[in-house]
Structures are given as C-alpha cells and as structure tokens.
C-alpha cells in the first residue's frame, strides 16, 4: 500500500494499481448483476466482469512472465468468447421481447411459448 | 512520468464510468458509459505494450459488441424511457455484497502482491511472432484453441439466427 503512494508519479506503475482498477470494474459488474432487473443491464454487467478479467490476464502476463504469452492469448480468446456470448444473449433478449413485450427479469417465468 | 499521468487518468475514467454504467437510469446511457470503459481498457493495453490486444479490443468490443448493444436497446426500449427503479432491498443487498467483496479482495491484494512483481523492460510484441504462435502446433502454441474458437463462432452465428428468427 505504501508503494502505491511513493511510486505515484515516479518509477514504474505498480502492479496493484492495475489490479485495483480491475477490482473496481469487477465489483461494479457484480453490483449491476445483482441489483438491476433489465436483461440488457445484466448483460452490460457481465461485459464489465469479463473485461476486468481480461485486464488481469494481460497485467499478470506482462509483470510476472514477460517472456511468455499465455495471458495475452487467454485475453484474446476471452474477447472472442464474450463476443459469441453477447450475440447469442442479444438474440435471446430480442426473442423474449417479441413474446412478452418487455425484458424485465421478473416477467420471465417460462422460456418456451 | 507521462506514463504515470496517463495511467492515473485512465484509471479514474474506468472506475467512474464503470460505476456510472451500472447505476444509470437509462439503458442507452449505460451503454455509452460501457463504451468509455472499454476504450479506457484499450488504453491500458496500450500502456502495457500489447498493441495487438489494443487493436482487438477497439475493433471487437468497442466496434462490434457495442453496435449489437445499441441495436438491442433501440429494438426493445422506447426512446427516452427511464427504467423503473429497483426495490431498495435488492439494491442494498447488492451494495453490501459488492462492498464486502471489494474490501476482502483488496485486503488480500494489497497485502500480498507487492512481493512478487518486477517490471522487466520489453520491446513491443512482434505481430509476426503472435501470428506464428497462434498458428503453431508445438508446445505453447495455439492452433487447436484457434480452431475451437472458429467452430464456436460458427455455432454462435447459427444459434443466434435460429433463436432470433420470426416463427411463422
């Protein structure tokens, strides 16, 4: 914690500064996931969570194992998988809207018409 | 020096906009704040020296996924409509849970992580090297995950069309 302030404007950027940013992003995603009712807001929260994980992969790779590329490729594949997940989820949301005329979680008690 | 200032600006932007994205009352504003968060993350990748990851983040996330979100919001929401606020109990539960989580993880991180890192100077990752690693079949190379991802994308396209098409 002390290093965070002594290195504030000089020296290298401390690793825990990156981790702190991704921590804030992750738990704001958790907050949105639990508290919001709109399906699209839940999707946006999931997107925040996935994005914070990507930051962690890249940061751990760059700081701890700079000569290897595992974290880099994990971040790359995570981005591709989250693109897939978003496309399918938005198709489901549009289908739900067509059947029920809103996208609130409360009104969803059956998926099959 | 310049790197530190840019990093702290990006960190403030990312933290503030990610909180605003999940607390905003209008969906289209949430999507816009999410776009700022994603672009800030792309800036972090640039600071780390991963230029290829920066390009992928801007193209796939900020370009592709955000367009999908904007389309979905405009298709399912009346313009300018506010979301009805969630019950206070649910919000309080979420605030308590996420605060406990952030304090717990922050405590662990700040008490342990300073012992492990050293930042070694490294020149930019060569795009040719990335391509060879992605296409190779030896140890620490990624041809099989690459093919699996391509099949996953195909399945996702077919599935999305199947789910979203109009039933007669």
Interface residues (C-beta under 8 A of the other chain):
Chain A: X1 X3 X4 X8 X9 X10 X12 X13 X14 X15 X16 X17 X18 X19 X20 X21 X23 X24 X25 X27 X28 X29 X30 X31 X32 X34 X35 X36 X37 X38 X40 X41 X43 X44 X45 X47 X48 X51 X54 X55 X58 X59 X62 X63 X64 X66 X68 X69 X70 X72 X73 X75 X76 X77 X79 X80 X81 X82 X83 X84 X86 X87 X88 X90 X91 X92 X93 X94 X95 X97 X98 X102 X103
Chain B: X1 X3 X4 X5 X7 X8 X10 X11 X14 X15 X18 X19 X21 X22 X23 X27 X30 X31 X34 X37 X38 X41 X44 X45 X47 X48 X49 X50 X53 X56 X57 X60 X61 X64 X65 X68 X69 X71 X72 X73 X75 X76 X77 X83 X86 X90 X91 X93 X94 X95 X97 X98 X99 X101 X102 X105 X106 X109 X110 X113 X114 X116 X117 X118 X119 X120 X122 X125 X130 X133 X134 X140 X142 X145 X149 X152 X153 X156 X157 X159 X160 X161 X163 X164 X166
